[in-house]
Amino acid sequence: MKHCIMGVDIGMGGAISFYDGDELLIYDMPTYKADNVNTLDVLRISDIVRFNEPTLAYVEKAMLIPINGKISHQKLGIAEGAFKGILCALKIPYTITPPRTWKAAMKCPANKNLSRMRASELFPNEAHQWRLKEHDGRAEAAMIALYGFREAK
C-alpha cells in the first residue's frame, strides 16, 4: 500500500482498517480469553500494524457511556492506551478522534445498522465485510480510515 491510513474502531468488538485510496483491508479486533475474560491481543495488534505499515493512524476516542459498567470503561481505556503505546513504539503518528467528529464528517448515524448502511454507500465493493450486525466495528473502522485519508490530504 502507498500512503496508508489506519482506522481503529476501539473496543473488544471493534476492528482495525487500512486504506490507501484504493485498497481497504480490515481486521477484527484481535482478542483472546484470559481467566474467562476477553482481552486485547496487543502482540497480534502490533504485528498487524507493523505488517500494513500505515503512515498515519486515526484511533477512535474511547467514550465512556454511563450505562456501561466500570469494567467496560476500564477496557476502553486500556484499549486506547494500548494503541497509543503500539503507535508510539512503531513511530507512527496518530490522531485520537471522538466519534462525533468522524461520524459528522462521514455523515454516519449513531445507530449501528444505519452505520453499516452508510459504510456500504462509501465502500460499495466492500459491503460484504459488514453484512452481519456484529460486524459494525468493521464498517466503522473503514469509515474512520476514510475520514483520516480525507483529513490527511
C-alpha positions in Angstrom: 0.0 0.0 0.0 1.1 3.6 -0.7 0.1 6.4 1.7 -1.8 4.2 4.1 -4.2 5.4 6.8 -5.1 3.2 9.7 -8.5 3.5 11.2 -9.4 2.0 14.6 -12.9 1.4 16.0 -11.8 1.0 19.6 -13.0 -1.8 21.8 -13.3 -5.5 22.0 -15.9 -5.8 19.2 -14.1 -3.2 17.1 -11.8 -3.5 14.2 -8.6 -2.2 12.6 -8.6 -1.0 9.0 -6.1 0.2 6.5 -6.9 2.4 3.5 -4.7 3.9 0.8 -7.3 5.5 -1.5 -7.8 2.2 -3.5 -7.5 -0.8 -1.3 -9.3 -1.4 2.1 -8.1 -4.1 4.5 -10.0 -4.9 7.7 -9.1 -7.0 10.7 -11.4 -7.8 13.5 -10.0 -6.6 16.8 -7.6 -9.3 18.0 -8.6 -10.7 21.4 -8.1 -13.8 23.5 -9.6 -15.2 26.6 -7.6 -14.8 29.9 -9.3 -16.1 33.0 -12.5 -16.3 31.0 -12.4 -12.6 30.2 -11.9 -11.1 26.7 -8.6 -9.3 26.5 -6.9 -7.3 23.7 -4.1 -9.3 22.0 -1.6 -6.5 21.9 1.1 -8.6 20.3 -1.2 -9.5 17.4 -2.3 -5.9 17.0 1.3 -4.8 16.9 2.1 -7.5 14.2 -0.9 -6.3 12.1 0.1 -2.6 12.3 3.8 -3.4 11.5 2.8 -5.6 8.6 0.5 -3.0 7.0 2.9 -0.1 7.5 0.5 2.8 8.0 1.8 6.3 7.5 -0.8 7.8 9.9 -3.4 6.4 12.3 -6.8 7.6 13.4 -8.0 6.0 16.6 -11.5 6.4 17.9 -11.6 8.1 21.3 -12.8 5.8 24.0 -16.1 7.3 25.0 -17.4 6.4 28.4 -21.2 5.8 28.4 -23.0 5.9 31.8 -24.9 2.7 31.1 -21.7 0.7 30.7 -20.1 -0.8 33.8 -16.8 0.1 35.3 -15.1 -2.9 33.7 -16.3 -1.8 30.3 -14.9 1.7 30.9 -11.6 0.2 32.1 -11.3 -2.0 29.0 -11.9 1.0 26.7 -9.2 3.0 28.5 -6.8 0.1 28.3 -7.5 -0.3 24.5 -6.9 3.3 23.8 -3.7 3.2 25.8 -2.5 0.0 24.1 -3.0 1.6 20.7 -1.2 4.8 21.7 1.7 2.7 23.0 1.9 0.5 19.9 1.8 3.5 17.6 4.4 5.4 19.6 6.7 2.4 19.7 6.4 2.0 15.9 6.9 5.7 15.4 3.5 6.1 13.6 1.9 9.5 14.0 -1.7 9.2 15.2 -4.8 11.3 16.0 -7.3 10.3 18.6 -10.7 11.3 17.2 -14.0 11.5 19.1 -16.9 9.5 17.5 -19.0 12.6 17.0 -16.2 14.3 14.9 -15.6 11.5 12.4 -19.2 10.5 12.3 -20.3 14.1 11.5 -17.7 14.3 8.7 -18.7 10.9 7.3 -22.5 11.6 7.7 -22.6 8.4 9.8 -25.6 7.9 12.1 -25.1 6.6 15.7 -27.3 3.6 15.0 -25.1 0.6 14.3 -27.3 -0.8 11.5 -27.5 2.6 9.8 -23.8 2.9 10.3 -23.2 -0.3 8.3 -25.5 1.0 5.6 -23.5 4.3 5.4 -20.3 2.3 5.1 -21.8 0.4 2.2 -22.6 3.6 0.4 -19.0 4.8 0.9 -17.4 1.4 0.1 -20.0 -0.5 -2.1 -17.5 -3.1 -3.2 -16.7 -3.9 0.5 -20.2 -4.2 1.9 -19.9 -8.0 2.2 -17.4 -7.4 5.0 -20.1 -5.9 7.3 -23.2 -7.9 6.3 -23.9 -9.1 9.8 -25.0 -6.8 12.7 -22.0 -7.8 14.8 -19.6 -6.5 12.1 -20.5 -2.9 12.8 -16.9 -2.4 14.1 -15.6 -3.3 10.6 -17.8 -0.7 9.0 -16.9 1.9 11.5 -13.1 1.2 11.2 -13.4 1.5 7.5 -15.1 4.9 7.8 -12.6 6.1 10.3 -9.8 5.2 7.9 -11.6 7.0 5.1 -12.1 10.0 7.4 -8.4 10.0 8.2 -7.5 9.7 4.5 -9.6 12.7 3.6 -8.2 14.7 6.6 -4.6 13.9 5.7 -4.9 15.3 2.2 
